[in-house]
């Protein structure tokens, strides 16, 4: 008979992403890139909220390190 033990450890808290950058920014689009940090032992999901004009808010859930976004500007008063 062989005895052995397995120790389980719950996932820890992840670190925030590193080197967040907005690139290729135009009047209606942009690309966000970042480097993933320590994931705490779990898969990471990123939430990005975009606030455009007063009536527009979008949120997306990501599991990659690149996000391409488009936004509409409302210049009317």
C-alpha positions as CSV (number, residue, x, y, z in Angstrom):
1,X,0.0,0.0,0.0
2,X,1.2,3.5,-0.9
3,X,0.2,6.6,0.9
4,X,0.2,10.0,-0.8
5,X,-1.4,13.3,-0.2
6,X,-2.6,16.0,-2.6
7,X,-2.8,19.6,-1.4
8,X,-5.3,21.9,-3.1
9,X,-4.9,25.6,-3.0
10,X,-7.7,28.0,-4.1
11,X,-6.9,30.5,-6.8
12,X,-5.4,33.8,-5.8
13,X,-6.2,37.3,-6.9
14,X,-4.9,38.1,-10.4
15,X,-2.7,41.2,-11.0
16,X,-4.0,43.9,-13.3
17,X,-2.9,44.0,-16.9
18,X,0.5,45.6,-17.7
19,X,1.3,48.1,-20.4
20,X,-2.2,49.0,-21.4
21,X,-2.1,51.1,-24.6
22,X,-4.6,52.6,-27.0
23,X,-3.2,52.4,-30.5
24,X,-4.4,53.3,-34.0
25,X,-6.8,55.9,-32.5
26,X,-9.0,57.7,-35.0
27,X,-12.1,59.8,-34.6
28,X,-14.3,56.6,-34.6
29,X,-12.1,53.6,-33.6
30,X,-9.2,52.4,-31.5
31,X,-7.3,49.3,-30.5
32,X,-6.4,48.4,-26.9
33,X,-3.5,46.2,-26.3
34,X,-2.0,44.9,-23.0
35,X,0.3,42.3,-21.5
36,X,-1.3,39.8,-19.2
37,X,0.0,39.6,-15.7
38,X,-0.1,36.9,-13.1
39,X,-3.5,35.2,-13.5
40,X,-3.9,33.9,-9.9
41,X,-4.2,30.4,-11.1
42,X,-7.4,31.0,-13.1
43,X,-8.4,32.0,-16.7
44,X,-8.7,35.7,-17.0
45,X,-11.6,37.6,-18.4
46,X,-11.4,41.3,-19.1
47,X,-14.3,43.7,-18.9
48,X,-14.1,46.9,-20.9
49,X,-16.7,49.6,-20.6
50,X,-17.0,52.3,-23.3
51,X,-18.7,55.6,-22.5
52,X,-19.5,57.5,-25.6
53,X,-22.1,60.2,-25.6
54,X,-24.6,60.7,-22.8
55,X,-26.9,57.9,-23.9
56,X,-24.4,55.3,-25.0
57,X,-22.6,52.7,-22.9
58,X,-21.3,49.4,-24.1
59,X,-19.5,46.6,-22.2
60,X,-17.8,43.6,-23.5
61,X,-16.1,40.6,-21.9
62,X,-12.8,39.5,-23.3
63,X,-10.3,36.7,-22.7
64,X,-7.6,38.0,-25.1
65,X,-5.0,40.7,-25.0
66,X,-6.4,42.8,-27.9
67,X,-9.6,44.7,-28.3
68,X,-10.8,46.7,-31.3
69,X,-13.4,49.2,-30.5
70,X,-15.6,51.6,-32.5
71,X,-17.5,54.6,-31.1
72,X,-19.9,57.2,-32.4
73,X,-19.6,60.8,-31.4
74,X,-22.7,62.9,-30.9
75,X,-21.7,66.5,-31.4
76,X,-25.2,67.8,-31.4
77,X,-26.2,69.9,-28.4
